[in-house]
């Protein structure tokens, strides 16, 4: 029996296994006890095995070659299955608790992975060009892909146990690799670049579906915090990704916006006899105060470079936390209530709509967290729009020139200090906007929320990691990085003592195998992977000579 037959056999066994019971008791999360009805991680394994079956049956669907994609799909099925099988044995007290479906899945995925890695590589470089489809068909493809991506993210958010989320991670990571090495990811990138408006609309539509799928606020609250974290990470991406400035105290601008909003919110703990102001005024004030803080801090420090700038910004972040901790009326003026912070920040209200009340939208009951989810979607859409327009403008090109070679950019007439100060202020303002919403969402502003490093985001270390791991200089990279870095600590709370250790190991692995980030900017991809140069050169040449 050759390797392809072995792969087919392994795929068949894996496809059958989700329809058999994997354990005998419902004590393990996901209800893996049923015959004929997949549940929990069995559904994830079924999807991975189905992808492997499609690649085996129709390898031409992978424009860059099917074998590497098949290997990634097999590892996705293998990782998810074996994580579940081991977790069943550990949680329930031995392998005796595995039913035939579990044994069959373990054997089938192992056979599939073994055979897939013995198949000869069929990679085609460069991949053959895609045939142009009618505009409506390309827009439909973009919409379907983004809805599916939102469904995958929703599944990750709504996993009810650490075991299910841990089993989901290999499928998500290796599934993403399968899309990349198959060439389908590159084709999707081409489609989204060709239809940017349709891509933005599809992304927003897919995100709007999420609150309609939730029956309570448990997982919507997680989504709210992810959106806050992602908004701040995107603002930091202006400073780090576009200009190349290492800012280690960025979370202070988030705190500035949050404290500003809390002080004028009408809270009974506010030390200022101001407010409550309308939300639009609070948001503008929070942005303005944070922007001014960014300019005040940036003016004397942005003449520094490299490690010196990083040390100064790290010091500013700590100075902010210590300062608001001391403005308690005892160690300093009475402004922030010190360690107690400003609590009981009321919910946002706009004419005719209180974000703290329940509302019925399209027949679905929207609670407090769902209301804030819609607001945060609007905020992040505004931030993405500003980021995209500025990055493509004359200012954005000046930032990129400074990032690549400041001396050469200065010689060409770009005033480095002025443009860097503009980036610092704009990034601070966007963080302040996110902070104004965060204060109302969390109903408080306390110093402990704005540390350099902690076991849970947002903090400066996690914000910087979200930008670097997601992909500096891109829009979708920091959003993906923020989602992953918020979800993983939230789902693995039982690893609280070892989170920073595991986080450091993950950073090391990423820097070795994917230094340009999960969704890299093309220029940074060229810096780290010279083999991509010829492919991109041919693509740019084709675009240049096209009529």
SELO-700868 format. One record per atom (N, C-alpha, C): z, y, x. Coordinates in steps of 0.1 Angstrom, whole numbers, plus 5000, padded with zeros to 4 digits. Last residue first. Layout:
N
ZYX ...
***
This chain:
547
480854664981 480254784975 481154854965 482854575010 482554554996 481954684990 483754625035 482354625033 481854605019 486554635031 485854745037 484354745034 487154385021 487354495013 486654615018 486554225044 485754205032 485954325022 488454325062 487054345065 486154335052 490754235050 490554385051 489054415054 490353965054 490454015041 490254165040 490253935082 489153905074 489153965060 492954025087 491854095093 490554065085 494453825075 494453955069 493354045074 493753605092 493453595078 493453735071 494553695117 493153675115 492853665100 497353715113 496553835117 495153815113 498953505111 498453565098 497453675101 499853435135 498753355130 498253415117 501953605141 500653645146 499553565140 504553695125 503653575125 502253625129 505953935128 506653815131 505753685131 504054135123 504954145134 505554015138 502854055098 502054055111 502954055123 505054115082 504553975083 503753955096 505054385082 506154315089 505854165091 502654425068 502754475082 503954405089 503254325043 502254265051 502354305066 506654245035 505654345036 504554295046 507653935020 507554025031 506454135028 510053805004 508753864999 508453975009 512053705021 511453615011 510153675006 511653815056 512153825042 511453725033 510853785082 510253895075 510753915061 512053555091 512653685096 512053805088 512453275084 511753365076 512253505079 513753115104 512553065097 511853165088 515753275116 514953185124 513653145117 516853425096 516253495107 515453405116 517753225079 516653305074 516053385086 519853115094 518653025091 517453115087 521553335096 520953275108 519753195105 522153365068 521453475076 520853425088 523553125064 522353155057 521553265063 525853175080 524953065083 523553085076 526953395066 526453405079 525553295084 527653255042 526653365041 526153395055 529553075051 528253025045 527153135045 531453275058 530953175068 529553125063 531953395034 531353475045 530853385056 533053185018 531753255015 531153325026 535353045021 534253015031 532953085028 536953105001 537553115015 536453105025 535453064978 535753204982 536253214996 534252854965 534052864980 534552994985 534552894939 535552794945 535352794960 532453054932 533753114934 534753024940 529653034930 530452944939 531753014942 528553214913 528553074909 529452994917 528953454927 529453444913 529553304909 527553414951 529053424951 529653404937 524853384939 525553274947 527053294948 524253624925 524453494918 525253394926 523953814945 524953834935 525253704928 521853724961 523153744967 524253784957 519753694942 520353584948 521753604954 519453974934 519753864924 520353744931 518854094959 520054124952 520454024941 516353964965 517453944973 518853984967 514754064943 515053914945 516253894953 514854334950 515254294937 515654144937 513854344976 515254374974 515754334960 511054254968 511954184978 513454214976 509654424951 510254304945 511154234955 508954634969 509654664956 510354534952 509354655005 508654604993 509554644981 510754715027 509554795025 508754745013 512054395035 512154545037 510754605034 513054145017 511854185023 511854335023 515453995012 514454005002 513054045007 516954025035 516553895031 515453895021 517154315036 516654235047 516154105043 518354375011 517154435015 516454355026 520654215011 519654205000 518354265004 521954315034 521454185034 520454155023 522754565024 521854565035 521154425036 524554475004 523354565001 522354555012 526454345018 525654265009 524354345005 527554555033 527054445040 526054365031 528454735013 527454775022 526754655029 528754564981 529354634992 528254655002 529054454947 528254524958 529154584969 529654114960 528954244960 529354324948 532553954975 531553974963 530954104964 534153964996 533653834992 532653844981 533054245016 534054175007 533454045004 532554535035 532354395034 533454335025 533054805029 531854765038 531554625036 533854884995 534154845008 532854815016 534354964968 533355034977 533755004991 536354884951 534954844947 533954894958 538654994959 538354864963 536954814960 538955244945 538455244959 538055104964 537455244912 538555224921 538155204935 536655334881 536155354894 537355354903 535855164850 536755224860 535955254872 534155024832 535255114826 536255164837 531854904840 533054844844 534354914839 530055084827 529954944825 531254874829 530755334837 530855304823 530855154820 530155294865 531455334861 531755304846 527455224864 528455124868 529855164864 526155464858 526155354848 527255254851 526755594882 527155654869 527155554858 525555434902 527055444901 527455504888 522855484898 523355354895 524855354894 522855754908 522455714894 522955584890 523655714934 524555784925 524155764911 521355584944 522655514944 523655574934 519655804942 519355684934 520655594933 520755974961 520656014947 520455894938 520455834985 521855854980 521755894965 517655834987 518355714986 519755724980 517356114990 516756044979 517455914977 518656165015 519156225003 518656154990 517156015032 518655985031 519156045018 514656135030 514855985026 516355955024 515256385040 514756375026 514956225021 515856325066 516956375057 516556365043 513356235075 514456145074 515656195065 511956475073 511556365065 512656255064 513356635092 513256675078 512856555069 513056485116 514356515110 514356545096 510256475121 511056355118 512356385111 507556625110 508856665114 509856555110 504456535124 505456495114 506856545118 502556575144 502956685135 503956655124 502056375162 501056405152 501356515142 504456355175 503356415182 502156445173 505956215156 506256355159 505156425166 504655965157 504556045145 504956195147 505355895183 503955915180 503755995167 508155875180 507555965190 506055995187 508455675161 508855815158 508255915167 506755435148 506855495161 507155645159 507455315123 506655235133 506855295147 508955515110 509555375112 508755305123 507155725109 508355735116 509055605119 505255605091 504855645105 506055665114 506755585068 506355455075 505955485089 507155855062 508255775065 507855645073 504455925058 505155985069 506455905073 503955785035 503255745047 503855805059 505755915017 505955775021 505255735033 504456165016 505856155022 506156015026 502056105004 502056165018 503456145024 502755794986 502455944987 502355985002 503655544981 502255564982 501755704985 506355594979 505955514990 504455524992 506455744955 506855804967 506255724979 505755544936 504955664937 505255734951 507755344940 506355314942 505555444944 510155494934 509955424948 508455404950 509755564908 509955664918 509655604932 509555304896 508455404895 508555504906 512055204902 510855134907 509655234907 513655384887 513855374902 512555314908 512855324861 512655454867 512755454882 513655054860 512255094858 511955234864 516355094862 515655024873 514155044872 516855224837 517155284850 516455224861 515955034818 515355164819 515555234832 517854834825 516354804826 515654934827 520154954817 519954934831 518454894834 519854954789 519955084796 519655064811 519854684784 518654764781 518654894788 522454624793 521354564799 520054634797 524054754775 523954814789 522754744796 523654584753 523254724752 523054784766 524754354763 523254354760 522754494759 527354424764 526654394777 525154394774 528054464736 528154574746 527354544759 525554284717 526854334720 526854434731 523154244692 523354294706 524754344708 521854004673 523054084675 523254114689 518554024661 519453964670 520654064672 516654154645 517454044639 518353974648 515954364660 514954264657 515654134652 519254424667 517854464671 516954354669 522254544657 521254444654 519854494657 525054614678 523954654671 522954544668 528454684685 527454584683 526354644674 529454944709 529454884696 528354774695 529055074733 530154984732 530254904719 527055254731 526755124738 527955034738 526055394702 527255374710 527055244717 523855614689 523955484695 525155484704 523455874679 523155764670 523355624676 522956014710 522956044695 522555924687 524855794731 523755884729 523655914714 527555704751 527055734737 525955824738 529155464771 528155574770 527755584755 532755414769 531355364768 530455484767 535255564791 534655524778 533155484779 537355434814 536155514813 535455474800 539855334821 539555364807 538355454806 540655484853 540455374844 540155424830 540355564885 540155624872 539755514862 542855444909 541455484904 541555554891 544955354923 544855314909 543455354903 544855464948 544555324947 544355284932 544155794936 544455704947 544055564944 543355974916 544455884913 544755774924 541556164924 541056034921 542155934917 543156404926 541756404921 541356264916 545356594941 545356504929 543956514923 545256604977 545156664963 544956564953 547356354994 546356464993 546256524979 549456194990 548856195004 547856315005 549756284963 550856264972 550356274987 547456294949 548556394946 549756384955 545556124957 546456074946 547556174943 543456064977 543456184968 544256144955 543355834991 544455924994 544456044985 541155694983 542455624982 543555724984 539155864990 539455854975 540755774973 539355825018 539555955012 539955944997 538755555022 540055605026 540355745019 536055565014 537055475007 538455525010 534855745032 534855775017 535955695010 535355625057 535955755054 536055785039 533655405054 535155385054 535855515051 531255535055 531555455043 533055425043 531355665080 531355745067 531755655055 531255445097 532455525096 532455605084 528555365092 529655275089 531055345088 527255585102 527255555088 528255455083 527955555129 528355675122 528355645107 526755305136 528255325137 528655445129 524055365131 524655265124 526255275124 523555565151 523455595137 524155495128 523955395173 524755505172 524755555157 521855205172 523255165170 524155275167 519355435163 519755295165 521155275162 520155785168 519255675167 519955535169 520856115155 521255995163 520255885160 520256295137 519656315151 520056195160 521656235115 520356175116 519656215129 524156375114 524056235120 522656185122 524156625101 524656615115 524456475122 522756545077 522356655085 522856645099 523956335063 522756305071 522456425080 526056445049 526356345059 525156325068 524656625033 525756675041 526156575052 522956455020 522356555029 523456605038 524656295005 523756235015 523256335025 525956484989 526756404999 525856345010 523756554974 524356654983 525156584993 523356304961 522356364969 522856464979 525756294946 525456194957 524356244966 525456514929 526556504939 526356404950 523056434916 523156554924 524256554934 523756194902 522756194912 522856314921 525856294886 526156194896 525056184907 524356484871 525456534879 525756424890 522556314857 522056414866 523156464876 524556164843 523656094852 523056194862 525756354827 526556284836 525656214847 523556444812 524156534821 525056464831 523056204798 521956264806 522556364816 525456174783 525156084794 524056144803 527456474779 526456384775 525956294786 530956474790 529556524790 528556424784 534156494774 533056414779 531656484778 534656744800 534056634793 534656594780 537356824821 535956834818 535456714810 539756854837 539756884822 538256914819 540356594859 539656714856 539556734841 541456344862 542256464866 541556594864 541356084838 540656184846 541556304850 542555914821 543055914835 542356014844 541155934798 542555984797 543155984811 537756034802 538855934803 540256004803 535656204801 536656224791 537656114791 533956194823 533656104811 534556124799 534156314847 533656394836 533356314823 535056104864 535856234862 535356324851 533155914862 534455884857 535256014855 530956034876 530856004862 532255974855 532156054901 531656174894 531556144879 532555784907 533655874906 533356004899 529855694909 530755634899 531955724897 528755854929 528155864916 529155804905 530355754950 530255894947 529755914933 529755484951 531055524947 531155674943 527155504961 527355434948 528755484942 527755604985 527055694976 527055634962 529055394997 529855514995 529055604985 527155205003 527955184991 528755304988 526255275029 525455315017 526255305004 526855235055 527855295046 527355335033 524955165072 525955065069 527055125060 521655205078 522755265071 523755165066 519155245099 520255145096 521455215091 515955335091 517255385095 518355285090 513255305083 513855225094 515155275099 511855405062 512155495073 512655415085 511555175044 510455275046 510655355059 514055025046 512654965046 511555055050 516255205047 516055095057 514655045058 515755395027 516255435040 515955335051 514655245006 513955375011 514455405025 516555055002 515255015008 514455135013 518555174988 518755155002 517455125009 517355154962 517555284968 517755274983 517454874960 516154944960 516255084966 520254844958 519454784970 518054844971 520754964934 521255024946 520554974958 519354784917 519054924917 519554994930 520754544922 519354554925 518954704926 523354604911 523154574925 521754594930 522554644884 523254744892 523054724907 521554384879 520654504878 521254624885 523854224882 522654204891 521754324891 525354324861 525754344875 524654324885 523854224840 524054364841 524454394856 523953944843 522654014845 522854164847 526653914837 526153874851 524853944853 526553984810 527354064820 526954034834 525053774800 524453904800 525254004810 526753564801 525753564811 525053704811 528653654780 529053594793 528053614804 528153744755 527953834766 528253784779 526153514735 527353594738 527153674751 523553424732 524453424720 525753494722 520353514745 521853494747 522553504734 517753584742 518053434744 519553404745 517553854742 517353784730 517553634730 517953924769 519053934760 518853874746 515253844779 516453774783 517553794773 513053994773 513253874766 514653814768 512754194791 513354234778 513654104770 511554074813 512954114814 513554134800 508954064802 509653934806 511153964807 508354334800 508354254788 509154124791 508354414827 509354474818 509454384805 506254254837 507554244842 508654294833 504054354822 504454214820 505854184826 503954614831 504254594817 504754444815 503354574858 504554644854 504954614840 500854444855 501954374861 503354444858 499254644843 499554514835 500754444841 499254814865 499854854852 500254734844 497954664884 499354704887 499954754873 495854464891 496254504877 497654554878 495554404917 494354454910 494754514897 498054314925 497554434931 496354494924 498054084909 499054184906 498554324912 496053934922 495953974908 496854084905 497153894948 495853964946 495654014932 499353744941 499553874947 498253964946 498153514932 498853594923 499053734928 497053434956 496153464946 496853554935 499353374970 498453474975 497553524964 500353164955 501153284956 500253404961 498552964959 498653024945 499353154946 498652844983 497752954982 497753024968 500552654988 499452614981 498352714980 502652795000 501752715009 500552665002 503752924977 503252994989 502252914997 504552724959 503652824955 502952894967 506452594976 505252524972 504152614967 508352784979 507552754990 506352674986 509452774953 508752904958 507952874970 510452514953 509352554944 508652674948 512452544972 511252474976 510152484966 514152724956 513652754970 512452674974 514552584931 514052724932 513452754945 515552334940 514352344932 513652484932 517852404953 516752344961 515452354953 519352534930 518952614942 517752544950 520252354911 519152434908 518552504921 522552244922 521352154921 520152234918 524152464920 523852414933 522652314933 524352484892 523652594900 523352544914 525652244886 524352274880 523652374888 528152294899 527352174902 525852194898 529252524887 528752534901 527852414905 527952564853 528952504863 528352524877 526052654836 527352664832 528452614842 523352874841 523952744845 525452754843 522353124837 523053064826 523552924829 520953204860 522053284855 522953204845 518953004860 519853014871 521153094867 517553054837 518152924838 519252934849 516553314843 517553294832 518253164833 514753244863 515953324867 516953314856 512953094847 513653034859 514853114862 512153304830 512753184824 513553104835 510853474847 512053514840 512853404834 508653304854 509653344864 510953394858 507453294829 507953174835 508953204846 506653564827 507553504817 508153374822 504953574849 506153654849 507153604838 502853404841 503653374853 504953454853 501953524818 502453394817 503353364829 500953774828 501953774818 502653634818 498953684846 500053754851 501253754841 497153564827 497753484837 499053554843 496453784812 497153674805 497853594816 494953924831 496253984826 497053884819 492853744834 493753774845 495053834841 491753764808 492253634813 493253654825 490954024806 491953984797 492553854802 488954034826 490154114828 491254064819 487553714836 487553834828 488953904828 487953634871 488053594857 487853724849 486453544902 486953654893 486853604878 487553274921 486453334912 487053434903 488953324954 489153294939 487953354931 487853194985 488153304976 488153264961 489652925002 488352984996 488753094986 491953015028 491652955015 490353005009 490853005063 491453075051 491152995038 492352695060 492552835064 491252895069 493652435042 492352505044 492652655048 495352135049 495452285047 494052345051 496051875047 494651915042 494552065041 497651635066 497551765062 496151805058 498151295055 497551395064 497451525058 501451185045 500051215041 499451315051 504151185050 503251095058 501751115055 505351325032 505451375045 504651295055 505051175009 504351305010 504351355024 506750955014 505250935014 504551065015 509251075013 508850995025 507350985025 509351184987 509451274999 508951205011 509050944971 508051054970 508151144983 511450804979 510150744981 509050854981 513350994969 513350954983 511950894987 512750984942 512551114949 512551084964 513350714936 512050774933 511750894942 516150684942 515150604949 513750664948 517250874924 517550884939 516450804947 516350784899 515950914904 516150924919 517650534898 516150534898 515650674904 520250604898 519750534909 518250534910 520250744873 520650814885 520150744898 519550544855 518650664856 518950734869 521750364855 520350324861 519450444864 524650574863 523850474855 522550454861 527550604883 526050634882 525450524873 530050534889 529850614877 528350654875 530150414913 530150324901 529950404888 530450604932 529050574928 529050484916 533450804924 532650694930 531250674924 534551014908 535350914916 534650794920 533451234896 533951124887 534651014895 532751404917 533551454906 534151344898 531251234935 532451304939 533351344928 529151134919 530051044926 531351104930 528051374910 528551284901 529551184907 527251484935 528251554928 528851464917 525251294942 526451304951 527551374943 523451354922 523951214923 525251224932 522851624926 523451584914 524151444915 521751624952 522851704949 523651654937 519551454946 520651404955 521851494954 517951614929 518451484925 519651444933 517451844944 518151854931 518751724927 516151734967 517351814968 518151814955 513851604955 514851534963 516151604963 512451814943 512951704935 514051624942 511951964966 512652024955 513251914946 510551784981 511851824986 512651894975 508151774966 509051654967 510451684972 507252034969 507651984955 508551864956 506652024996 507652114991 508152074977 504651834996 505851815004 506951904999 502751964980 503351834976 504651804983 502052174998 502652204985 503352084979 500852025018 502052095021 502752135008 498651915002 499651825008 500951905011 496752084992 497752034983 498851964990 495252405000 495652265004 496852214996 494752654990 495052645005 495352505009 494452604962 493352654970 493552644985 495252354943 495952424954 494852474963 493552214927 494252324921 494952404931 492652004941 491852124942 492452244935 494251784934 494651864946 493751994948 495251644909 494251744910 494451834922 497151444913 496051414904 494951514906 499051564930 498451434934 497151414926 499751794916 499151804929 498551684934 500851674893 499651764892 498951774905 503051554904 502051474897 500751554896 504551774912 504051674922 502951594916 505151884887 504351954897 503751864908 506751674877 505551704871 504551784880 508951694894 508151574895 506751594888 509951944886 509551924900 508551794901 510551884859 509651984862 509051964876 512551684862 511351654855 510251754858 514551824875 513851714883 512551684876 515251994854 514752054867 513951944875 516251814836 515051894832 514451954845 518451714849 517351624846 516051694843 520351904848 519551904859 518351804858 520451904812 520951954825 519951954836 518451624799 519351744798 519851784812 516051424782 516551484794 517451604791 516251164762 516351304760 516951374773 516250894767 515150944759 515151094757 519750864766 518550804768 517450864760 522451074780 521551034769 520250954774 524151174798 524451044793 523450984783 524451424810 523351334815 523551194810 525551694804 525351584794 524151494799 526351914819 524951894816 524551784807 529051804840 528251904833 526851874831 530851504832 530051574842 529151674835 531751404809 532751484817 531951554828 530251224795 529951374793 530851464801 529550924812 530451014805 529951154805 527750784827 528150724814 529050814806 524650914841 526050874842 526550834828 522050914835 522350924849 523850894851 519850754812 521150814815 521450804830 516350844813 517450744813 518750814816 514551044816 514650994802 515650874801 514451104843 515151194834 515351144820 512850874854 514350874855 515050984846 510150904852 510750824842 512250844842 509451064874 509151114860 509851034849 510250894895 510951024892 510751074878 508350694892 509750664891 510550784888 506050854898 506150784885 507650744882 506450934924 506351034913 506550974900 506450684937 507650764937 507650874926 503750614932 504850534927 506150614926 502450824946 502250804932 503350724925 503350764972 503650894966 503450884951 502150514976 503650524976 504050654969 499550584975 500050494965 501550504964 499450734998 499150804985 499750714974 499950555018 500950655016 500750725002 499050215007 498950335015 499950445011 500049885009 500050005000 500050125009 
***
